[in-house]
């Protein structure tokens, strides 16, 4: 049995694999339109696990089946501000025919737990459950009081989850000054050396609808005022545009660490990021704004020129770049295109310093003494955007020690999503130690 070094009376990894498998088996697919199964069954599972060891969790719904779980766990030092530990319960959809292993089976194959949510983010939910249950059974409190939040709807912008909780239940978080959650604390490699990336920020989100209007008519005639053509030109301009490299404080620190580990004198950010191999796709998005056309809609018959054409674009902007991003988008698409921002959320960045960062670093290095640690800016968005509205400093810290040949970042929303069993054990041990230090 693997026991806690500080508290040999319990094993923080006990049950972590089982919790991950059970959560994966509960389908919480989020289609973005309330048509999915919702999070209620997963919330009931989590609440039951917490109640069994003495906490008093509450399930609060923002709508039918859109369930969130909240619980408070008192710390040993009442003079300290509380820490929010948060994970979401929903997952993006998956089609079984695309996978080698059924995405909602939670099977263990070749040392991995397979399934939708294995890395995004039922692995973290499982780590938290395992550690909390072990410590409560052993009577070992965290240093700080901890608010646990297991949320709905993160995969569609958190409107039924974290943002709703901030609006409707802010009292739960009144004394929380810092938060830890997903997409950080995982390992990658640079020139054969293991480097853990702690998320200290994330890009802002601008999900846009582009609309072109033109003159409708018969497809056999000349139509210089063709809405489809105008939209296609705008989409082509967006897709071809190379956004400039503008690394902020977190990514500057990461680039310095890469130079140190690689011995490279290069000042070219893209060259340095390329040393991460496949992970460069995600990490490289943290040094520039990005825009990706993702949906097109126009017309209803081949010989009818439609009067309108629409596209959706996923835009992500760096901290401090929101206005410049919007201005450049307008220049790219031209005067014929209407831009409606359907979802807009803030970009975040906090310092890679302070007692919480020290606690994360010590917890990781105690388990992996030869490793290195650096911050990074995450390309996507998380519930951290909601918690920031309450003034919290937010970090991504889901600790995982991963095989060097695993293309981990491709597993987020990807086919054959899976997490190593030993990485789950590692993460539970790190989280256990972290709660003594945070």
Secondary structure as GFF3:
##gff-version 3
##sequence-region A 1 438
A	DSSP	alpha_helix	16	25	.	.	.	ID=ss1
A	DSSP	alpha_helix	40	51	.	.	.	ID=ss2
A	DSSP	beta_strand	58	63	.	.	.	ID=ss3
A	DSSP	beta_strand	66	73	.	.	.	ID=ss4
A	DSSP	beta_strand	82	88	.	.	.	ID=ss5
A	DSSP	three_ten_helix	96	98	.	.	.	ID=ss6
A	DSSP	beta_strand	108	109	.	.	.	ID=ss7
A	DSSP	beta_strand	112	114	.	.	.	ID=ss8
A	DSSP	alpha_helix	122	138	.	.	.	ID=ss9
A	DSSP	beta_strand	146	151	.	.	.	ID=ss10
A	DSSP	three_ten_helix	154	156	.	.	.	ID=ss11
A	DSSP	alpha_helix	162	168	.	.	.	ID=ss12
A	DSSP	three_ten_helix	170	173	.	.	.	ID=ss13
A	DSSP	beta_strand	176	181	.	.	.	ID=ss14
A	DSSP	beta_strand	186	190	.	.	.	ID=ss15
A	DSSP	beta_strand	193	202	.	.	.	ID=ss16
A	DSSP	beta_strand	204	213	.	.	.	ID=ss17
A	DSSP	beta_strand	217	218	.	.	.	ID=ss18
A	DSSP	alpha_helix	227	240	.	.	.	ID=ss19
A	DSSP	alpha_helix	249	262	.	.	.	ID=ss20
A	DSSP	alpha_helix	269	273	.	.	.	ID=ss21
A	DSSP	three_ten_helix	274	279	.	.	.	ID=ss22
A	DSSP	alpha_helix	280	283	.	.	.	ID=ss23
A	DSSP	three_ten_helix	284	287	.	.	.	ID=ss24
A	DSSP	beta_strand	290	298	.	.	.	ID=ss25
A	DSSP	beta_strand	304	305	.	.	.	ID=ss26
A	DSSP	beta_strand	308	317	.	.	.	ID=ss27
A	DSSP	alpha_helix	322	333	.	.	.	ID=ss28
A	DSSP	beta_strand	337	345	.	.	.	ID=ss29
A	DSSP	beta_strand	348	349	.	.	.	ID=ss30
A	DSSP	alpha_helix	355	367	.	.	.	ID=ss31
A	DSSP	beta_strand	372	378	.	.	.	ID=ss32
A	DSSP	alpha_helix	384	387	.	.	.	ID=ss33
A	DSSP	three_ten_helix	388	390	.	.	.	ID=ss34
A	DSSP	beta_strand	393	396	.	.	.	ID=ss35
A	DSSP	three_ten_helix	408	411	.	.	.	ID=ss36
A	DSSP	beta_strand	418	420	.	.	.	ID=ss37
A	DSSP	alpha_helix	421	437	.	.	.	ID=ss38
###
